[in-house]
């Protein structure tokens, strides 16, 4: 019996070790560095709360006004402070994290599609009723700071896609002039939805909608970005902005032209965008409360190569994020114009609306409605609509289970509904 219990414990441990979160914005290395709970920076990981956003806006550092000794590791010095006085006749001093800035994530799921698997031919084509994905994805994440002005984040990722292993290695390094101005080089993203850092397996339709040459907003790209943030009046709320130049299609573009994008938000009320007030201690305060209204707008313009001749795309839209006590309501709308020589222009639209509510800090229901019209000038096909209800149970600050159902509402996709059970564990 002892042997059976030991085997069961090992199996359970392996199971939990392969089921993790999906966002490189949140890694437990920060919890180790500052000796604090995940909920100091997270509404419910990976979703950031107001303090977590200020931490990100400050170049992965605690915001202004915090105790300068809040950092709990012993940084390794890369030169004496006296070197600053004799520069340029010495290398400017810096330091690196005293702890190894690594975290490991793996993603695992159980999927159930009620309408799939009707016959042998359908299963051969991939229409399987139930599947385990353990693991679907394995990631080694790393992030940290170098001295007062450099921050970095990246990952080495292996993903199982249709029984084939794909590799990725996104990375960015950032020069932090101060809390308000940063220049980021490497993998950057024009996606307007990461601010919400979704709690569901399904990506937002706004970010996942593809152009005729298969471009989409949520794919990270190689480029350079100027970003910044600042507090509003009285240290409350404030602004954020991003302006970038990118290849347009991943690491190696298929054409020589460069794409441009911009994004800006303004927050009314709540904690300042770069902090400056006392942080939200997870043991003593409601880390999920930050009453505010945040409005945003975004723009993207570029050229996409693919199966068709080069496609010129113009994308613009806006988003809204309202936090009121235990309730969060957010949404975004995206409009895309696609132009291809010798083909008719195509105008597309996608939008979503979502609400989630904290019943308890560890129990959070969510519902999202999505609307996607691939060609607003055509009578067919009908727009794609769907409803996504979900329930998240946070067992510990770094362990959670989510049940999610994808329910198509339009006739063309009515048999594509799917139930997903996903557990997440960060270490």
Order of alpha helices (4+ residues) and beta strands (2+ residues): alpha-alpha-beta-beta-alpha-beta-alpha-beta-beta-alpha-beta-beta-beta-beta-beta-alpha-beta-beta-beta-beta-beta-beta-beta-beta-beta-beta-beta
